Amino acid sequence: MPVSRLVSVMLLLQRRGRLTAGQIAAELEVSERTVLRDLDALSAAGVPVFATRGRHGGFELLDTSTVGAAADPPDPDTWSPQKRPPGRPRRARVRVTEEGRRLAAILGRLQPLRVRRAVEPDADGRVEASFRLGPLAATAADVLSLGPEIEVVEPPALRNLVADLARWTAARYD
């Protein structure tokens, strides 16, 4: 894959925000599969590209301020992959039921959900699992989609956000 195409994909996302693979493919005159491979390569290189599911979904840069301002493309000579902020957890730990695991797989949420095999289910039938932590708001929505079948253990920021959103939702239906 030509590096120039990877830079073109990155600049398109930087300038236009969220785009579908089809939109990027049409712009660069390549197939959608090629775009998906390019996005995978960018992500592997440390470019903060993430996907959003759904009707208005697509691909976008996580934080354009770290990649360069919208008017200022990144300098290829000085650009380097984004480093993970110190102290920010990479994975979230949860307790999940068997039904929650099935539901997460069917809905495509919190994937891959890694279950600790050596641990037996607790009295509630829950096992400890972990998944890659994404943006907190999106991750909290994914957790809430599994309802009472999942409980966030770590990080505390995600646990608190899920609790706040659940309280807000419950208050709406009182």
N, C-alpha and C positions, 0 to 999 in steps of 0.2 A: 504494500500500500504506500503510495507516494506521501511523503511528509507534507507536501504542499496541500494535499487534500485534507489531511488531518487539521492543518492550520486553518483551512477554509471552513471546515465544520465548526471548529472552535470559534472563529470570528463570526460566523452566521449566528450561532447561539448567543454570543456576546452582544451582538448588535440588535437582534430581533427577539431575544427572550426564548420562550417556549415554542418549539417547532416539532412537528411529527417527523418520523423517519421518511414518510412520503414527501413532505415539503422539502426536506433537506435533499433527498434524492433528486427531486425535480430541479432544484436549484443547481446542483452539481452535475446533473445529467449522468447519474449512476443508478444502480438498483438499490432498493430498500435494504436488501441483505448486505450490500457493500457498506451502506451507511451504518447498519447495526454493528458490523465488524469494526468500522472506524471508531464508533462510539465506545466500543469495548476496549479498543487499543488506547484511546484517550484516557479512559477511566483507569486502565492498568498503569498508565504513565503518571497517574496522580492528578490529572485534570478533574476538577470537581463537577462531573457531569452526572445528573441523576434523571430518572424517568418518573413520570407521573402517570398513573393509570386513569382510565375512564374516558368519557366522551370529550372532555377538553384537555386530555393528557398530551404528553409529548416529552421531549427531552429539553433540559435546560441546564445552565451552569448554576451550581449551588450558591456561589457568592462571587458575583462579577467584580466586586471591588478588589479581590485578591488576584484576579487574573488580568485586570486592567480596566480602566474606565471605558464606558461605551464609546467615547470619542477617540480613545487612545488604545490602539491594538498593542498587544504585548510585544516587547522586543525579543526576537528569537535568540539573540546572543546572551541575554541576561535572564530569560525565563527559566524557572525550575518548577518541578512539581510542588504542589501545596503540601506543607507539612501539617501533621495533625497537631492541634493545640495541646500543650502539655496538660495532663490531668483530665482530659476529656475521654470518657470511656468509649471504647470501640464497640462493645457488645452490651446488650441489656440482658439481665437475668430475670426470668419469670418462673412462676409455678403454673402449670397448665394441665387440664384434664385430657383424657384420651379423646373426648368429643371435641375439645378445643383444638387439639392437634389436627384432627380430621378437618374441622372447619377452616383452620388456617391454611391447610393444603388446598382445599377446594376453592377458597376465596383468593389464594395466592398472597396471603398476608404474612408478614414477618418471616419471609423465606430467605435462606434456609433456616428452619427452626431446628436447632441441635439439642437433642434430648440427652441428658446424662444417663447412660444405660446402666451404670453400676448402682444407681440409687433406686430403691423400691418406691412405689407410690405411697404417699402419706395417707392418713386416715380419710382425707377428703378425696382420695383417688388422684391427686396431683403429683406430677413429677417436675423436677427442675429442668429448665431448658434455657437456651440463650439464642439470640439472633443479633445480626449486625444492626447497630444503632444508626438510624438515619436522622433527618431533621425531626426535632421533637414534635412539632405539630402534626406532621404526617404520621409519625410512629404512634402518637397517642390516638389518632383516628383509627389506625389499624388495630390497635389493642382494643379499643372500644367496640370495634366491629365483631369481636369474639365474645362480647358480653361477660357473663359471670364465669366463663370457662377458663379465664386467665387472670393472673394476679402479677403485677410488676413488683419485683424484689429490688432491683437496682437498674439504673441509677435513680437517686431520690428525685431529681428534677423531672424525670418521666413519670415516676409514681405520683408526684404531686400534681402534675398537669392532668394526668388521667383522672385523678380524684376530683379535681376542680371541674373538669368537663362533665364528669358523671353527675356531680352535684348540680351543676347548671342545667343539665338535661332533665334531671329528676324534678327540679324546681319548675321547669317549663310545663310539666305534666301534672303538677299538683292542682 
